[in-house]
Amino acid sequence: MLSKLLKHEFRATSRILLPVYLLLVLSAGLFNLFMHLADRYDVRALNIFRAITGFTFFVTVFGAAVMTLALMVYRFYKNFMTEEGYLMFTLPVTTAQLIWSKLITAVVWTAATVLADMAAVLVSTIGQDFWQNILPDLSELWHYLDISAGQTALYAAELILTALLSAMASYLMFYAAIALGHSFANHKILLSVVFYIAFSVGLQIIGSFAGIYSIVAGVEGDWFYDLDPYAIPHLAAGFSALSTLLVGAVFYVVTQLTLKKRLNLQ
């Protein structure tokens, strides 16, 4: 049944996000075109169009990210907290399946948006001097750091894993805040915002204390100085992944228990 929920969710969200991606690529192409034309021909109108298409492109890049986040959170709210919730919670599925259908869809579309933004940046810089200037510098930096291809691949894999876990935890924090806010009879949206702010502040405080403690413990214990410099990023990535996984698990449990036992659709 989870597969059917995912199919329905991807179909509903693709109607909005696929046109956004198309607009993103088109704006990148127009920006690139007018940059080439303005560089080749000293015409004021071309410079104006370059500025307009450049502004449109950067707005579209950030807009795609904001649109993805807003849409994924709104889908959770609309399907579970409004009148549609009466239908959704009568389906022959578990609460966990409902949550995972939203979470998997949100993470996949978030990754797709990141890739779309990266592709748009590449399109906007094709044929420009940007890559000719930066690629030699990156190559020189890579050789200076003396990082092997295997280490580079491992760093990239750890970065991707941490990013995916962070996206999951971020969406689950939204879900938990919305679920808790709508467990009350009045001021549901306001309380959802309050819970989200409280979660954010709480995580920042805990993260600050954890960071200070780890630094002090490492310095006093002398183990930090004995670490291989190339092992430090792996250690940081592992700690980040585990802590993010723990935070996400807490928000998942809060969301599931609230939807099962305290949901108030009145």
VENQUIJO-V972161 format. One record per backbone hydrogen bond with DSSP energy under -1.0 kcal/mol. CO is the residue of the C=O (numbers start at 1). NH is the residue of the N-H. E is the energy in kcal/mol with one decimal. If there is no record, write none. Layout:
<<CO:NH:E> <CO:NH:E>>
//
This chain:
<<1:5:-2.1> <2:6:-2.7> <3:7:-2.4> <4:8:-2.3> <5:9:-2.4> <6:10:-3.0> <7:11:-1.9> <8:12:-2.1> <9:13:-2.3> <10:14:-2.2> <13:16:-1.2> <13:17:-2.5> <14:18:-1.7> <16:20:-1.1> <17:21:-2.4> <18:22:-2.2> <19:23:-2.5> <20:24:-2.1> <21:25:-2.4> <22:26:-2.5> <23:27:-2.5> <24:28:-1.9> <25:29:-2.5> <26:30:-2.5> <27:31:-2.2> <28:32:-2.3> <29:33:-2.4> <30:34:-2.6> <31:35:-1.7> <32:36:-2.2> <33:37:-2.5> <34:38:-2.5> <35:39:-1.9> <36:40:-1.8> <37:41:-3.0> <41:43:-2.0> <43:47:-1.7> <44:48:-2.1> <45:49:-2.5> <46:50:-2.3> <47:51:-2.0> <48:52:-2.4> <49:53:-3.0> <50:54:-2.1> <51:55:-2.4> <52:56:-2.5> <53:57:-2.4> <54:58:-2.3> <55:59:-2.3> <56:60:-2.2> <57:61:-2.4> <58:62:-2.0> <59:63:-2.7> <60:64:-2.4> <61:65:-1.2> <62:66:-2.4> <63:67:-3.0> <64:68:-2.1> <65:69:-2.1> <66:70:-2.9> <67:71:-2.6> <68:72:-2.3> <69:73:-2.2> <70:74:-2.6> <71:75:-2.5> <72:76:-1.4> <73:77:-2.3> <74:78:-3.4> <75:79:-2.3> <76:80:-1.7> <77:81:-2.5> <82:85:-2.0> <83:86:-1.1> <84:88:-2.6> <85:89:-2.5> <87:90:-1.3> <88:91:-1.0> <91:93:-2.6> <94:98:-1.8> <95:99:-2.3> <96:100:-2.8> <97:101:-2.0> <98:102:-1.4> <99:103:-2.7> <100:104:-2.9> <101:105:-1.4> <102:106:-2.4> <103:107:-2.5> <104:108:-2.5> <105:109:-2.5> <106:110:-2.1> <107:111:-2.4> <108:112:-2.4> <109:113:-2.4> <110:114:-2.1> <111:115:-2.3> <112:116:-2.5> <113:117:-2.7> <114:118:-2.3> <115:119:-2.7> <116:120:-2.4> <117:121:-2.2> <118:122:-2.2> <119:123:-2.5> <120:124:-2.4> <125:128:-2.0> <129:133:-1.6> <130:134:-2.2> <131:135:-2.3> <134:138:-2.5> <135:139:-2.6> <136:140:-2.3> <137:141:-2.3> <138:142:-2.4> <139:143:-2.1> <140:144:-2.0> <141:145:-2.3> <142:147:-1.1> <148:152:-2.3> <149:153:-2.4> <150:154:-2.2> <151:155:-2.8> <152:156:-2.3> <153:157:-2.4> <154:158:-2.5> <155:159:-2.4> <156:160:-2.4> <157:161:-2.6> <158:162:-2.5> <159:163:-2.3> <160:164:-2.4> <161:165:-2.5> <162:166:-2.4> <163:167:-2.2> <164:168:-2.3> <165:169:-2.7> <166:170:-2.5> <167:171:-2.3> <168:172:-2.5> <169:173:-1.8> <170:174:-1.7> <171:175:-2.7> <172:176:-2.8> <173:177:-2.2> <174:178:-2.6> <175:179:-2.8> <176:180:-2.6> <177:181:-2.4> <178:182:-2.0> <180:183:-1.4> <182:264:-1.3> <187:191:-2.5> <188:192:-2.0> <189:193:-2.1> <190:194:-2.2> <191:195:-2.8> <192:196:-2.2> <193:197:-2.5> <194:198:-2.5> <195:199:-2.6> <196:200:-2.4> <197:201:-2.7> <198:202:-2.6> <199:203:-2.6> <200:204:-2.1> <201:205:-2.3> <202:206:-2.5> <203:207:-2.9> <204:208:-2.2> <205:209:-2.3> <206:210:-2.6> <207:211:-2.4> <208:212:-2.4> <209:213:-2.6> <210:214:-2.4> <211:215:-2.0> <212:216:-2.6> <213:217:-2.9> <214:218:-2.1> <215:219:-2.4> <216:220:-2.7> <217:221:-2.0> <218:224:-1.4> <228:231:-2.1> <231:235:-2.5> <232:236:-2.8> <233:237:-2.6> <234:238:-2.5> <235:239:-2.5> <236:240:-2.5> <237:241:-2.6> <238:242:-2.5> <239:243:-2.5> <240:244:-2.3> <241:245:-2.4> <242:246:-2.3> <243:247:-2.4> <244:248:-2.7> <245:249:-2.2> <246:250:-2.1> <247:251:-2.3> <248:252:-2.3> <249:253:-2.3> <250:254:-2.3> <251:255:-2.5> <252:256:-2.8> <253:257:-2.7> <254:258:-2.1> <255:259:-2.4> <256:260:-1.9> <257:261:-2.5> <258:262:-2.0>>
//
